[in-house]
């Protein structure tokens, strides 16, 4: 007869019942999160509660549930509420209380700013444990598109919004006429019937009308702000205030989403264009520990490099030693700003593969600039002299192109080759030269194993591909919550690998 292991009788009562603590093994992530949250200062949240009325759930308890849920990929308030009833790890955090999904959802929504501010405290705990090496801080900065909680079909320009508003008005009028017709018919049968309530569908349409009107007002404000920004830029560049046709077209075509006004159309990695936010992260190389995060409505990353470096230094309360970023952050302005800081920056150059490449022999990168003579030497040995300067950009031309054997490939549509040199071109050239050094090539490649796996974990392992909240401020808070969850798992893994007792470390 086959023998199997016999477990405990499920109906057997215990003389000394086990505690919730005993159901979870030592070093469990839930226990670590409970320990960390118990040390956090939540006075800004606690002070919102009133002493009158029914006792509320403790903020430490609800923050623990949120932190743990986001760290393991359970973000839905309904799923979190259900887990508190069914799962031992959540029972441990909730002390066997069962907060409803509305309680969890409203707590997150109303305190998202306060919760996101706890991100820096988590970073400092990680640094105290040794996850970040002070004095040798190497960070990689990158961005990723995360879907907004809004349909792309509801992103409209001003003309589209007005057409949608007209459609809603027509539908509302039609419903009102139908309702009046029904009322007249019923009045003949039911003399005392009130009949003054708005139909459900009509209430929805009235609400939608208000949303569209608000969106139109908001869009007009954004268009005016864009016009001012473009005009100011032209003035700074020494041009007339009158905008070009392309700039006017850009203003006219600006769109806004009815559901989430801050969400923007952005191209994703696969090439499709959807309503997204651009999430940014600065990750320390040593243990893939996130030291700064942010969310922006900018479609590209160029303007995010310096703010992310500054935010990193603010969070870690120390200087960044090495900063790495991909070609999305490459610009002369960024390289200039970085040069003013005490750090080494390796920002990928999108043109570095063209250097000494036979397929791009006459590309600008293969023309050598001579600082002494303020001129360029082309790959065929001809010189390009300085001829003019406008808005900080220098123009160089060659007079020896007609007799050159490479003219058909170098100056196809002109009698001479022309090169424009920007005011920060020397920094671009210096950065390119540094990137092509063997040691720096190996150093830069580490970026692929630093920040990209973090986004992979967040988007694929935990399934965070769309925000639950709406509006830039709340979305920033939700992404901070996601990054907190990632960091807490890193702390747990680090403590386990180093056999550290978290409570002892936090006591010092």
QUICORWO-V684497 format. One line per field, one symbol per residue. ss: DSSP state (H for helix, E for strand, L for the rest). psi: psi as a letter, one per 40 degrees, with the letter a starting at -180 (. if undefined). burial: # if it has 9 or more other C-alpha atoms within 8 Angstrom, else .. A space follows every 50 residues. Layout:
ss=???
psi=???
burial=???
//
This chain:
ss=LLLLLLLLLLLLLLLLLLLHHHHLLLLLHHHHHHHHHHHLLLHHHHLLLL LLLLLLLLHHHHHHHHHHHHHHLLLLHHHHHHHHHHLHHHHHHHLLLLLL HHHHHHHHHHLHHHHHLHHHHHHHHHHHHLLLLLLLLEEEEEEEEEELLL LHHHEELHHHHHHHHHHHHHHHHHHHHHHHHHHHHHHLLLLLLLLLLLLH HHHHHHHHHHHHHHHHHHHHHHHHHHHHHHHHHHHHLLLLLLLLHHHHHH HHLLLEELLLLLLEEEELLLLLEEEEEEEEEEEELLLLEEEEEEEELLLL LHHHHHHHHHHHHHHHLLLLLEEEELHHHLLHHHHHHHHLLLLEEEELLL LHHHLLLHHHLLLHHHLEEELLLLEEELLLLLEEEEEEEELLEEEEELLL LLLLLLHHHHLLLLLLLEEEELLLHHHHHHHHHHHLLHHHHHHHHHHHHL LHHHHHHHHHHLLLLELLLLLHHHHHHHHHHHHHHHHHHHHHHHHHHHLL LHHHHHHL
psi=hhhihhaiheehiidgiiiddedhiieidddddddddeeihfddddedii eiaihiihdddddddddddddeehdhddddddddddhddddddefeighi ddddddddddedddddeedddddddddddedhhhefhhihhiiihhhigi hdeehiaddddddddddddddddddddddddddddddddgdehcfeihid ddddddddddddddddddddddddddddddddddddefiidhiidddddd ddehiihddhdeiihihideeihihiihhihhhhddffhheiiihiehdi edeedddddddddddefiihdhhiiaedehiddddddddeigihhghhhe edeehfhdefdeiddehhhhddefiihideeiihihdihhfehihhiief ddeheeddddgdeieihihhhidedddddddddddeidddddddddddec dddddddddddefgehidiiiddddddddddddddddddddddddddefi hdddddd.
burial=...................#...#...########.#.......#..... ........#############.###.#####.###..#.#####.#..#. #..##.###.######.##########...###...#######.###### ##.#####..##.##..##.##..##..#...#..##............. .##.##.##.###.##.###..#..##..###.##.......#...##.. ##.#####.#########.....#############.##########.#. ######.##.###.##..#########.##.#.#####....#..####. .#.##....###..####.#...######..#####......######.# #.....#...#....###..#..##.##..##.###...##..#.##..# ##########.#.#..#.####.###################.###...# .#..#...
//
